[in-house]
């Protein structure tokens, strides 16, 4: 994520001073009210699974984008392994069956000798110039081999404690896969379609070409009959019957040539995971058959077989699937796995809730979020970034992201999400950021990398309509009640069209920063909200326009902390305006009738009962609930504790500090320097619940950076301001 680094800028201005705001509770009132809280819904679940590791005990390990997950009950439930000292993607596993496990992450290699109860960092000997360890292999004598994507292979003879480099004498061949066969011959696949082979534990190597094209050897598999298989990025599958000396392409029946993983079951059947599902061969790779299931057209990048002969498939976004009948049928096995990022939420007139996720696809709940069903039939890419429930009941989604392996675009469903048809094709590097419609039913798509497109109400014909916008990197779009269209760009600020997209004009008066307008929204009373985010610019934050975009004001009460960026806006029926940020759900103005939620918030929606749903980056969907009535001294108030950023900032000669109290309290606002010397007292009195502000005009103080802190019971929040004399 992007991170602000304003502290370095501020340190150039002056010395730091300190403001303390201490708030003591003095009196309140007791009423009967319903407590308000957030309830996590049951999913939707997903998970990007990169690799598996199975043990004779039946325990299964899954290496995911979000760390290690283990199942002790054959995949029925997965639990996060919190013992690993780092977080992030697990790229490879290996073990010896006696408690030794090695796990490769982007931050190093970690070793456990007690089945993952404790881990030790053993990365000191690795060269990470080309990235982390991508593959492990082990021979019959316990020698372990690893590669980091370079031309170098690392070797350990002491169970992974120490590592030495094995030179392959082929500096031009970067390694993309690694395996050791039953005769201890080492095979290293290269990115240019070749194989490096060593029969003396890595002392000497020979290179041979497998593919005529420059395509990476992605994965190897050793068959029980002495056959060796190589899966490639674009050339499909190759087979060798002479220990890798010669190779033959064996793609009969294989409908996708991008092979990511292999496994073999107890019957000798071979399985290949590809960018478009799983394929099985029962005749030593001569022919391949499609295993039709929920995994059709899905990215399957990990396969494994347990001690019972059951198959496990790890997908890119849909978690784990399990088969007990040699792949004929598959059942989702992802309870406890990570949940996909929910990029957009919507509720139709029947109360059905729809969610679209990064690498998870389209989800539907018919019971208010209690359970979720993935519905991706016809979607060729499940990295969904935009969602629209049209007035004619059709549903549109837009996807994006390189990992689709095929063109991105917009898809339409006319049966409540059960099936999907492509209606617009985009380039592989484009992303549909927003889908919206006007009062006439015309549909507009904001596409990062291609501009703005428009279609009729049936989404049948699309036309490019943003030719006069000087930036095709469109990040946000909103349409007001007058059908005026506003778009936010990455570099050129905000543009407006009053004629349904025929012409556009920039509307940037008052914007401090013309970069990265990440979110736009139409709020009540014709307000337009915009969120700007750009590194190192003081104007970043939230802007508001009350005159149809003619001018913008940088809101003084946004209260965004450094590094905090806005992903979306939301207005409740009660008039409260909220921003979903990369840190929390933040109240901006109006009545605050939602409780605090500290979660990376990507999307919000509400149903006809005004119940609010929040989509998060890591924790699925939350639902706003109210419990049965209880005595609560804060019942008469809906405000939250909060300290807003002063405005203007930096300032001279005056600035305004705003803060919010959830209860009637005694407030003391004092200013101190870093030596602990009191330099001013701004407030020292009782204050009612709600928002308050104080204007401060410092006298006889030098320029400097100030810290001011709101202290109320257990709640503490600190912010910075800058005085320039």
Secondary structure, 3 states (H helix, E strand, C coil): CCCCCHHHHHHCCCEEEEEEEEEEECCCCCEEEEEEEEEECCCCCCEEEEEEEECCCCCEEEEECCEEEEECCCCCCCEECCCCCCCCCEEEEEECCCCCEEEEECCEEEEECCCCCCCEECCCCCCCCCCCCCEEEECCCCCEEEECCCCCEEEECCCCCCCEEECCCCCCCCEEEEEECCCCCEEEEECCCEEEEECCCCCCCEEEECCCCCCCEEEEEECCCCCEEEEECCCCEEEECCCCCCCEECCCCCCCCCEEEEEECCCCCEEEEECCEEEEECCCCCCCEECCCCCCCCCEEEEEECCCCCEEEEEEEECEEEECCCCCCCEECCCCCCCCCEEEEEECCCCCEEEEECCCEEEEECCCCCCCEECCCCCCCCCEEEEEECCCCCEEEEEECHHHCCCEEEEEECCCCCCCEEEEEECCCCEEEEEEECCCCCEEEEEECCEEEEECCCCCCEEECCCCCCCCEEEEEEECCCCCEEEEECCCCEEEECCCCCCCEECCCCCCCCCCEEEEEECHHHCEEEEECCCCCCCCEEEEECCCCCCCEECCCCCCCCCCCEEEEEECCCCCEEEEECCCEEEEECCCCCCCECCCEEEEEECCCCCEEEEECCCCEEEEEEEEEEEECCCCCCCCCEECCCECCCECCEEEEEEEECCCEEEEEEEEECCCCEEEEEEEEEECCEEEEEEEECCCCCCEEEEEEEEECCEEEEEEEEECC
